[in-house]
C-alpha cells in the first residue's frame, strides 16, 4: 500500500513538472517581435552576445544591432529610431529633460594604446605615463616627443589620434584628463576599430580604446601590433607591481572590478530609451540582461555591476 502511494506521488510530481515545462515552452513561443539598438562601440560586442543567447530562448524575437558611437545611440533612441540606445558615458541633464530613461547594464574602461614597435617601448612599459603627460599630449600640446615621457635621447614626435565621432570612449578619456571630447587633439578617426587600426599602422602613434578593442576576444592577449600604455597612477616614475595589470584582458578586468584602475576612465555602460519602454519584448530583454544575461558578462571581457546597481535597474523597469 505504501509503495503504491509513493508511486502515485511520483506520478503526480512528474505530471506537475511536465505541465510547468509545457507552460514555460508555451510562454517562450508567445514572445515574438523585433528589438532595435544602436550606439556605443564599447557596448556593441556585449550586446551581440546577449542577443545571441536571448534568441536561443526566444527564437521568434529578432534583434538588430548597429554601432556608431554613444552620440548616435542617444540621438537615435530619443528620436525613437531605435528601441534602445547603447551609451558608454553619463546621461546629460539636457538628455534627461528630453525624456532619456536608462539602466546601467555592465562596466568597462578606456585604455591608452601605442604601437607595439614604438622605438622607446621598453621604457614606456617600465616607466608608464603620468596623467599630466597625457594632458600635455591630448589637451595642451606641450608634450610633443616621446623623449619628454621617457627621458631618452630619442627625439621622435608623438603622433596623436583621437575619435572623430561623438562617443563615450572619447568623452570618458577626456574626463580623466579634466576636459571634454571637443578639447581632445589631434587626428580624428572614426570608431573604436578605426582608432586601433590607426595606432597599429603608425609606429609613433598613440590613441585610446575600449578594452574589448585593445584585447583579442579569443586569446585575451593584447591585440597584435598594439600595446597598452600603463598609467603611472602614483606618479613615482615607474610601474609598480600593483599598477602592472595590463598583460591580459582578465588581468585588467580584475583591476577594474577591484577599483585599482581609476574611474574615469573606467565607467558604467547603459541601455537608454525615450521614456520607460512600453514594448513588452523590449522590457523582457532588458530584464533578462539584468538577471540571467549577467552570467555572460565576465566571459565577454566586461565587468559585472554590483547587485545593488542591478537591482536599481530592475526597480526602474517596474516603475510606471
C-alpha positions as CSV (number, residue, x, y, z in Angstrom):
1,X,0.0,0.0,0.0
2,X,2.8,2.3,0.9
3,X,4.7,1.6,-2.3
4,X,1.5,2.3,-4.4
5,X,1.1,5.6,-2.5
6,X,4.7,6.6,-3.2
7,X,4.4,5.7,-6.8
8,X,1.3,7.9,-7.0
9,X,3.1,10.8,-5.5
10,X,5.9,10.4,-8.0
11,X,3.5,10.3,-10.9
12,X,1.8,13.5,-9.7
13,X,5.2,15.2,-9.4
14,X,6.1,14.2,-12.9
15,X,2.8,15.4,-14.3
16,X,3.2,18.7,-12.4
17,X,6.7,19.3,-13.8
18,X,5.6,18.3,-17.3
19,X,2.8,20.9,-17.1
20,X,5.2,23.5,-15.9
21,X,7.6,22.8,-18.7
22,X,4.9,22.9,-21.3
23,X,3.6,26.2,-19.8
24,X,7.2,27.7,-20.0
25,X,7.6,26.5,-23.5
26,X,4.3,28.0,-24.5
27,X,5.3,31.3,-22.9
28,X,8.6,31.3,-24.8
29,X,6.9,30.7,-28.1
30,X,4.5,33.6,-27.5
31,X,7.3,36.1,-27.1
32,X,7.9,37.5,-30.6
33,X,8.8,40.8,-32.1
34,X,11.8,43.0,-33.1
35,X,14.2,44.9,-30.9
36,X,16.4,47.6,-32.4
37,X,19.6,49.0,-30.9
38,X,22.4,51.4,-31.9
39,X,25.2,53.3,-30.3
40,X,28.4,52.8,-28.3
41,X,31.2,50.7,-29.8
42,X,32.1,49.8,-26.2
43,X,28.8,48.0,-25.6
44,X,28.4,46.5,-29.1
45,X,30.3,43.2,-28.5
46,X,28.5,42.6,-25.2
47,X,25.1,43.3,-26.7
48,X,25.7,41.0,-29.6
49,X,26.5,38.2,-27.1
50,X,23.3,39.0,-25.1
51,X,21.3,39.0,-28.3
52,X,22.6,35.6,-29.4
53,X,21.8,34.0,-26.0
54,X,18.4,35.7,-25.7
55,X,17.4,34.4,-29.1
56,X,18.2,30.9,-28.1
57,X,15.4,31.2,-25.5
58,X,13.1,33.4,-27.7
59,X,13.7,32.3,-31.3
60,X,10.8,34.4,-32.5
61,X,12.5,37.6,-31.4
62,X,14.6,39.5,-34.0
63,X,17.3,41.8,-32.7
64,X,19.0,44.3,-34.9
65,X,22.2,45.9,-33.5
66,X,24.2,48.8,-35.0
67,X,27.2,50.6,-33.6
68,X,28.2,54.2,-34.5
69,X,29.1,55.7,-31.1
70,X,27.3,56.8,-28.0
71,X,26.2,60.0,-29.6
72,X,24.4,58.1,-32.3
73,X,22.8,55.8,-29.7
74,X,21.4,58.6,-27.6
75,X,20.2,60.6,-30.7
76,X,18.6,57.5,-32.2
77,X,16.7,56.5,-29.1
78,X,15.4,60.0,-28.3
79,X,14.2,60.3,-31.9
80,X,12.7,56.8,-31.5
81,X,14.6,55.5,-34.5
82,X,15.6,52.5,-32.3
83,X,14.2,51.0,-29.1
84,X,17.5,51.1,-27.2
85,X,20.5,53.4,-27.4
86,X,23.8,51.9,-26.2
87,X,25.6,54.7,-24.3
88,X,29.0,54.5,-22.8
89,X,29.1,57.7,-20.8
90,X,26.9,59.6,-18.3
91,X,23.5,60.7,-19.4
92,X,23.5,64.5,-19.6
93,X,20.8,66.7,-17.9
94,X,19.6,68.0,-21.3
95,X,19.1,64.4,-22.5
96,X,17.1,63.6,-19.3
97,X,15.0,66.7,-20.0
98,X,14.2,65.3,-23.5
99,X,12.9,62.1,-21.9
100,X,16.0,59.9,-21.7
101,X,15.4,56.8,-19.5
102,X,18.2,54.4,-18.8
103,X,19.5,51.5,-16.8
104,X,23.2,50.5,-16.3
105,X,23.9,47.0,-17.7
106,X,27.7,46.4,-17.3
107,X,31.1,48.2,-16.9
108,X,34.3,48.5,-18.8
109,X,37.2,51.0,-19.3
110,X,39.2,53.0,-21.8
111,X,43.0,52.5,-22.0
112,X,45.8,54.4,-23.8
113,X,47.3,52.4,-26.7
114,X,50.6,52.6,-28.5
115,X,52.3,50.8,-31.4
116,X,54.0,47.5,-30.5
117,X,57.1,48.6,-32.4
118,X,57.4,52.0,-30.7
119,X,61.2,52.8,-30.6
120,X,61.0,53.5,-26.8
121,X,58.5,50.7,-26.0
122,X,60.6,49.1,-23.2
123,X,61.0,52.5,-21.4
124,X,57.3,53.2,-21.7
125,X,56.2,49.9,-20.3
126,X,58.7,50.2,-17.5
127,X,58.0,53.8,-16.6
128,X,54.4,54.2,-17.7
129,X,52.8,57.6,-18.3
130,X,51.7,60.2,-15.8
131,X,48.2,61.8,-16.2
132,X,49.9,65.2,-16.6
133,X,51.8,63.9,-19.6
134,X,48.6,62.7,-21.1
135,X,47.1,66.1,-20.7
136,X,50.2,67.5,-22.4
137,X,49.7,65.1,-25.3
138,X,45.9,65.5,-25.9
139,X,44.9,68.8,-24.4
140,X,47.7,71.4,-24.3
141,X,50.0,70.0,-26.9
142,X,53.0,70.7,-24.7
143,X,54.2,67.0,-24.8
144,X,55.2,66.5,-28.5
145,X,58.1,64.0,-28.3
146,X,58.4,60.5,-26.8
147,X,61.6,61.7,-25.0
148,X,59.6,64.0,-22.9
149,X,57.9,61.0,-21.3
150,X,60.8,58.5,-21.1
151,X,63.8,60.9,-20.7
152,X,65.6,59.1,-23.5
153,X,67.7,60.9,-26.2
154,X,65.4,59.7,-29.0
155,X,63.6,62.7,-30.3
156,X,60.8,61.1,-32.4
157,X,57.5,63.1,-32.5
158,X,54.3,61.7,-30.9
159,X,51.6,61.1,-33.4
160,X,48.3,61.7,-31.6
161,X,45.0,60.1,-32.6
162,X,41.5,60.7,-31.1
163,X,37.9,59.9,-32.2
164,X,36.1,61.8,-34.8
165,X,32.6,60.5,-33.8
166,X,30.7,61.6,-30.7
167,X,31.4,58.7,-28.4
168,X,31.6,57.6,-24.8
169,X,35.2,56.5,-25.1
170,X,36.5,59.9,-26.1
171,X,34.3,61.7,-23.5
172,X,35.4,59.3,-20.8
173,X,39.1,59.7,-21.7
174,X,38.7,63.5,-21.8
175,X,37.0,63.5,-18.4
176,X,40.0,61.6,-17.0
177,X,42.1,64.5,-18.3
178,X,39.7,67.1,-16.8
179,X,38.1,68.1,-20.1
180,X,35.5,67.3,-22.7
181,X,35.8,65.3,-26.0
182,X,35.9,68.5,-28.1
183,X,39.1,69.5,-26.3
184,X,41.0,66.4,-27.4
185,X,43.7,66.8,-30.1
186,X,44.7,65.7,-32.8
187,X,43.9,63.5,-35.8
188,X,40.3,62.3,-35.6
189,X,39.5,58.7,-36.5
190,X,36.0,57.1,-36.7
191,X,35.1,54.3,-34.4
192,X,37.0,52.0,-32.0
193,X,38.2,49.7,-34.7
194,X,39.4,52.6,-36.8
195,X,41.4,54.1,-33.9
196,X,43.0,50.8,-33.1
197,X,44.0,50.4,-36.7
198,X,45.5,53.9,-36.9
199,X,47.8,53.2,-34.0
200,X,48.7,49.7,-35.3
201,X,49.8,51.3,-38.6
202,X,51.8,54.2,-37.0
203,X,55.0,53.2,-35.1
204,X,54.9,56.6,-33.3
205,X,51.2,56.7,-32.8
206,X,49.2,57.0,-29.5
207,X,45.4,56.6,-29.1
208,X,42.8,55.1,-26.7
209,X,40.4,52.2,-26.9
210,X,37.7,50.4,-25.0
211,X,39.3,47.3,-23.6
212,X,37.5,45.0,-25.9
213,X,39.2,46.6,-28.9
214,X,42.6,46.6,-27.2
215,X,42.5,42.9,-26.4
216,X,41.8,39.9,-28.7
217,X,38.5,38.4,-27.8
218,X,39.7,34.8,-28.5
219,X,43.2,34.8,-26.9
220,X,42.5,37.6,-24.4
221,X,46.0,38.9,-25.1
222,X,46.7,42.5,-26.3
223,X,45.7,42.9,-30.0
224,X,48.6,42.2,-32.3
225,X,50.5,45.3,-33.2
226,X,49.2,47.3,-30.2
227,X,50.4,47.6,-26.6
228,X,48.6,49.2,-23.6
229,X,50.5,52.1,-22.2
230,X,50.5,51.6,-18.4
231,X,49.3,54.5,-16.2
232,X,51.7,55.6,-13.6
233,X,49.0,56.1,-11.0
234,X,51.2,57.1,-8.1
235,X,53.4,59.1,-10.4
236,X,56.7,57.8,-9.0
237,X,58.3,57.3,-12.4
238,X,57.8,53.6,-12.7
239,X,55.1,50.9,-13.0
240,X,54.9,49.2,-9.6
241,X,53.7,45.7,-9.2
242,X,50.2,46.8,-8.1
243,X,50.0,49.0,-11.2
244,X,51.0,46.3,-13.6
245,X,47.7,44.7,-14.6
246,X,47.6,45.1,-18.4
247,X,49.1,41.8,-19.8
248,X,45.8,40.1,-20.5
249,X,42.1,41.1,-20.6
250,X,41.5,39.0,-17.5
251,X,44.1,41.0,-15.6
252,X,42.7,44.4,-16.4
253,X,39.1,43.2,-15.8
254,X,40.1,42.2,-12.3
255,X,41.8,45.5,-11.8
256,X,38.7,47.4,-12.8
257,X,36.4,45.2,-10.7
258,X,38.7,45.8,-7.7
259,X,38.8,49.6,-8.4
260,X,42.6,49.5,-9.0
261,X,42.0,51.2,-12.3
262,X,40.7,54.7,-12.0
263,X,37.2,55.8,-12.8
264,X,37.1,57.5,-15.2
265,X,38.4,56.0,-17.5
266,X,36.5,53.0,-16.0
267,X,32.8,53.7,-16.5
268,X,29.3,52.1,-16.4
269,X,27.6,51.3,-19.8
270,X,23.9,51.9,-20.3
271,X,20.8,51.0,-22.2
272,X,18.8,54.2,-22.9
273,X,15.3,54.7,-24.3
274,X,12.9,57.6,-24.9
275,X,10.9,57.1,-21.7
276,X,10.4,53.8,-20.0
277,X,10.0,51.1,-22.7
278,X,6.4,50.1,-23.3
279,X,7.2,47.4,-25.8
280,X,6.8,44.1,-23.9
281,X,9.6,42.3,-25.8
282,X,12.0,45.2,-25.1
283,X,11.1,45.0,-21.4
284,X,11.6,41.3,-21.3
285,X,15.0,41.6,-23.0
286,X,16.3,44.3,-20.6
287,X,15.1,42.4,-17.6
288,X,16.8,39.3,-18.9
289,X,20.1,41.3,-19.4
290,X,19.9,42.5,-15.8
291,X,19.4,39.0,-14.5
292,X,20.2,35.8,-16.4
293,X,22.2,37.7,-19.0
294,X,24.8,38.8,-16.4
295,X,26.4,35.3,-16.5
296,X,27.8,36.2,-19.9
297,X,29.4,39.5,-18.8
298,X,32.8,38.3,-17.4
299,X,33.4,35.8,-20.2
300,X,32.9,38.6,-22.7
301,X,35.5,40.8,-21.2
302,X,33.3,43.1,-19.2
303,X,32.7,43.7,-15.5
304,X,29.6,42.8,-13.6
305,X,27.8,45.6,-11.8
306,X,27.1,45.3,-8.1
307,X,23.9,43.5,-7.1
308,X,22.7,46.9,-5.7
309,X,23.2,48.6,-9.1
310,X,21.4,45.8,-11.0
311,X,18.5,45.9,-8.6
312,X,18.2,49.7,-9.2
313,X,17.8,48.9,-12.9
314,X,15.1,46.2,-12.2
315,X,13.3,48.6,-9.9
316,X,13.2,51.2,-12.7
317,X,11.7,48.6,-15.0
318,X,8.8,48.1,-12.6
319,X,8.1,51.8,-12.2
320,X,5.3,53.1,-14.5
